[in-house]
């Protein structure tokens, strides 16, 4: 429909026939127009689409701009519903197969729309993380968790600041109860795994699981996630986290050297993406639907997929970046603010494509080189100091040995176990319709999956 005809309709006397929610959606379309890059599929999946169709059918085509018919819109909605039903059927078929078809579940989580509902997520997320829901440990009392716990005060402060992570309109009493459960889950996981170190932002991930699956199952899922996908973030230092961030610029460089060079000239670094990475975007996205959709995607993929998704967000905003002042403060401010109207399905698909085209194994050298360059730069002040106080090569040799140890550690982190018989069978079972990109992403996720998956799902 043309912009002008919609504007006349929205501002006409007929507007009272349409719900305020529908008008709000129309206003978004008018305000953003083509620059929003809102695809037809995303428009149809928008929560306000159904009220619009309903009102359109009631008013009839004569009152609607462009002369569209209720039948055509109803047909579009019917087509969307039929695809959704087919996907639900495929998910339950995978869940009910013997053994459970984990590869198919990963494919469903990655593909358009993700796992669709929280009810399905409660069933599928444990399978993606190899958690046996028939043997969940009981939760200990909160009091014994909090006594003499070194992390309790910091966790308490972070959870108290997490009000916006809970659904708007939730009664205070219910929210406060969930916040207490959130504290207990975090402390429980940390107590059972003393090698893990709490970091600010961890609670943003835990609260997502709590809201979707409830406290007991969330505890088991978060513990598995913390010892695998999130393990690097929970080290005593940020070395491994910084190493993951080092993949961001090489990915961007492979796709758009102009944006890469601009960001390098601005010396913006990668710290703007830190909160994206360590919270799986839970801290920066206001719409919970988008958060859980990304969690579907990340849980089904390689643990480095969040950094690929961060890269596609930057690449999607190419023109904004290039139009920005080429200085660190301006570019950092721009990239730190994630637009809330991103085309998530498009970006998820693009991230999967980039993972296939430029897998971590091919980018490892460039990521390590970024760290090496920073190390070389940081040695210069030591060199100057050493030239006055002692032989320069003493400090430089020490730095060189430390760098070699760091590179060896990097190699050990990047070396993942190769595929096994289960992986080969799972990948062979994927349908041709999956497509090359999704197939490679699922295969990579299965290769990375914990070995004990074989014990739970033989």
ChimeraX attribute file (.defattr): number of C-alpha atoms within 10 A of each C-alpha:
attribute: neighborCount
match mode: 1-to-1
recipient: residues
	/A:1	10
	/A:2	9
	/A:3	12
	/A:4	11
	/A:5	12
	/A:6	18
	/A:7	14
	/A:8	13
	/A:9	14
	/A:10	19
	/A:11	11
	/A:12	10
	/A:13	9
	/A:14	13
	/A:15	14
	/A:16	11
	/A:17	12
	/A:18	18
	/A:19	14
	/A:20	13
	/A:21	14
	/A:22	20
	/A:23	19
	/A:24	13
	/A:25	18
	/A:26	17
	/A:27	15
	/A:28	13
	/A:29	17
	/A:30	17
	/A:31	12
	/A:32	12
	/A:33	12
	/A:34	10
	/A:35	8
	/A:36	14
	/A:37	12
	/A:38	15
	/A:39	13
	/A:40	9
	/A:41	12
	/A:42	16
	/A:43	13
	/A:44	16
	/A:45	14
	/A:46	11
	/A:47	13
	/A:48	18
	/A:49	18
	/A:50	16
	/A:51	17
	/A:52	19
	/A:53	22
	/A:54	16
	/A:55	16
	/A:56	22
	/A:57	16
	/A:58	13
	/A:59	15
	/A:60	14
	/A:61	15
	/A:62	11
	/A:63	13
	/A:64	19
	/A:65	17
	/A:66	12
	/A:67	11
	/A:68	15
	/A:69	15
	/A:70	19
	/A:71	14
	/A:72	11
	/A:73	19
	/A:74	16
	/A:75	11
	/A:76	15
	/A:77	16
	/A:78	12
	/A:79	12
	/A:80	14
	/A:81	12
	/A:82	12
	/A:83	11
	/A:84	15
	/A:85	12
	/A:86	10
	/A:87	19
	/A:88	17
	/A:89	12
	/A:90	15
	/A:91	23
	/A:92	16
	/A:93	15
	/A:94	19
	/A:95	18
	/A:96	11
	/A:97	10
	/A:98	10
	/A:99	11
	/A:100	17
	/A:101	20
	/A:102	24
	/A:103	24
	/A:104	22
	/A:105	25
	/A:106	30
	/A:107	24
	/A:108	25
	/A:109	28
	/A:110	27
	/A:111	18
	/A:112	17
	/A:113	17
	/A:114	21
	/A:115	29
	/A:116	18
	/A:117	14
	/A:118	15
	/A:119	11
	/A:120	15
	/A:121	21
	/A:122	18
	/A:123	16
	/A:124	23
	/A:125	25
	/A:126	19
	/A:127	24
	/A:128	23
	/A:129	21
	/A:130	21
	/A:131	20
	/A:132	15
	/A:133	15
	/A:134	6
	/A:135	8
	/A:136	12
	/A:137	11
	/A:138	8
	/A:139	13
	/A:140	11
	/A:141	10
	/A:142	15
	/A:143	8
	/A:144	11
	/A:145	18
	/A:146	16
	/A:147	9
	/A:148	8
	/A:149	12
	/A:150	11
	/A:151	16
	/A:152	18
	/A:153	11
	/A:154	13
	/A:155	22
	/A:156	15
	/A:157	11
	/A:158	18
	/A:159	22
	/A:160	13
	/A:161	10
	/A:162	15
	/A:163	14
	/A:164	9
	/A:165	19
	/A:166	15
	/A:167	12
	/A:168	8
	/A:169	7
	/A:170	10
	/A:171	9
	/A:172	10
	/A:173	9
	/A:174	9
	/A:175	15
	/A:176	15
	/A:177	10
	/A:178	19
	/A:179	20
	/A:180	14
	/A:181	19
	/A:182	27
	/A:183	22
	/A:184	24
	/A:185	27
	/A:186	22
	/A:187	21
	/A:188	20
	/A:189	19
	/A:190	20
	/A:191	14
	/A:192	10
	/A:193	13
	/A:194	8
	/A:195	12
	/A:196	19
	/A:197	16
	/A:198	20
	/A:199	17
	/A:200	14
	/A:201	22
	/A:202	23
	/A:203	23
	/A:204	21
	/A:205	20
	/A:206	24
	/A:207	26
	/A:208	22
	/A:209	23
	/A:210	21
	/A:211	17
	/A:212	17
	/A:213	20
	/A:214	16
	/A:215	20
	/A:216	16
	/A:217	20
	/A:218	23
	/A:219	26
	/A:220	22
	/A:221	24
	/A:222	24
	/A:223	20
	/A:224	19
	/A:225	17
	/A:226	21
	/A:227	15
	/A:228	15
	/A:229	19
	/A:230	22
	/A:231	17
	/A:232	22
	/A:233	23
	/A:234	20
	/A:235	16
	/A:236	13
	/A:237	11
	/A:238	12
	/A:239	15
	/A:240	18
	/A:241	18
	/A:242	17
	/A:243	18
	/A:244	21
	/A:245	21
	/A:246	22
	/A:247	23
	/A:248	24
	/A:249	23
	/A:250	21
	/A:251	27
	/A:252	22
	/A:253	15
	/A:254	13
	/A:255	16
	/A:256	13
	/A:257	14
	/A:258	13
	/A:259	20
	/A:260	21
	/A:261	14
	/A:262	18
	/A:263	22
	/A:264	15
	/A:265	13
	/A:266	18
	/A:267	15
	/A:268	19
	/A:269	17
	/A:270	16
	/A:271	13
	/A:272	17
	/A:273	19
	/A:274	19
	/A:275	16
	/A:276	21
	/A:277	25
	/A:278	23
	/A:279	21
	/A:280	26
	/A:281	25
	/A:282	27
	/A:283	20
	/A:284	18
	/A:285	18
	/A:286	14
	/A:287	13
	/A:288	15
	/A:289	13
	/A:290	17
	/A:291	18
	/A:292	23
	/A:293	21
	/A:294	23
	/A:295	25
	/A:296	24
	/A:297	25
	/A:298	22
	/A:299	21
	/A:300	28
	/A:301	30
	/A:302	21
	/A:303	20
	/A:304	17
	/A:305	25
	/A:306	25
	/A:307	25
	/A:308	25
	/A:309	27
	/A:310	23
	/A:311	24
	/A:312	24
	/A:313	21
	/A:314	19
	/A:315	20
	/A:316	16
	/A:317	16
	/A:318	15
	/A:319	11
	/A:320	14
	/A:321	20
	/A:322	14
	/A:323	9
	/A:324	13
	/A:325	14
	/A:326	17
	/A:327	15
	/A:328	15
	/A:329	12
	/A:330	15
	/A:331	23
	/A:332	20
	/A:333	11
	/A:334	16
	/A:335	18
	/A:336	16
	/A:337	11
	/A:338	15
	/A:339	14
	/A:340	12
	/A:341	13
	/A:342	17
	/A:343	17
	/A:344	18
	/A:345	20
	/A:346	14
	/A:347	19
	/A:348	24
	/A:349	18
	/A:350	19
	/A:351	23
	/A:352	26
	/A:353	18
	/A:354	22
	/A:355	23
	/A:356	17
	/A:357	15
	/A:358	16
	/A:359	19
	/A:360	20
	/A:361	10
	/A:362	11
	/A:363	18
	/A:364	19
	/A:365	15
	/A:366	16
	/A:367	22
	/A:368	18
	/A:369	14
	/A:370	17
	/A:371	18
	/A:372	16
	/A:373	10
	/A:374	10
	/A:375	15
	/A:376	14
	/A:377	11
	/A:378	12
	/A:379	15
	/A:380	12
	/A:381	10
	/A:382	14
	/A:383	18
	/A:384	11
	/A:385	14
	/A:386	16
	/A:387	13
	/A:388	9
	/A:389	9
	/A:390	11
	/A:391	12
	/A:392	15
	/A:393	13
	/A:394	12
	/A:395	17
	/A:396	17
	/A:397	11
	/A:398	11
	/A:399	17
	/A:400	16
	/A:401	12
	/A:402	13
	/A:403	16
	/A:404	13
	/A:405	12
	/A:406	16
	/A:407	17
	/A:408	12
	/A:409	12
	/A:410	18
	/A:411	14
	/A:412	10
	/A:413	12
	/A:414	12
	/A:415	9
	/A:416	11
	/A:417	11
	/A:418	10
	/A:419	14
	/A:420	11
	/A:421	8
	/A:422	16
	/A:423	21
	/A:424	13
	/A:425	11
	/A:426	16
	/A:427	18
	/A:428	13
	/A:429	12
	/A:430	17
	/A:431	11
	/A:432	9
	/A:433	8
	/A:434	15
	/A:435	10
	/A:436	13
	/A:437	18
	/A:438	22
	/A:439	22
	/A:440	20
	/A:441	25
	/A:442	29
	/A:443	24
	/A:444	22
	/A:445	22
	/A:446	27
	/A:447	21
	/A:448	19
	/A:449	23
	/A:450	14
	/A:451	14
	/A:452	11
	/A:453	18
	/A:454	13
	/A:455	8
	/A:456	13
	/A:457	16
	/A:458	10
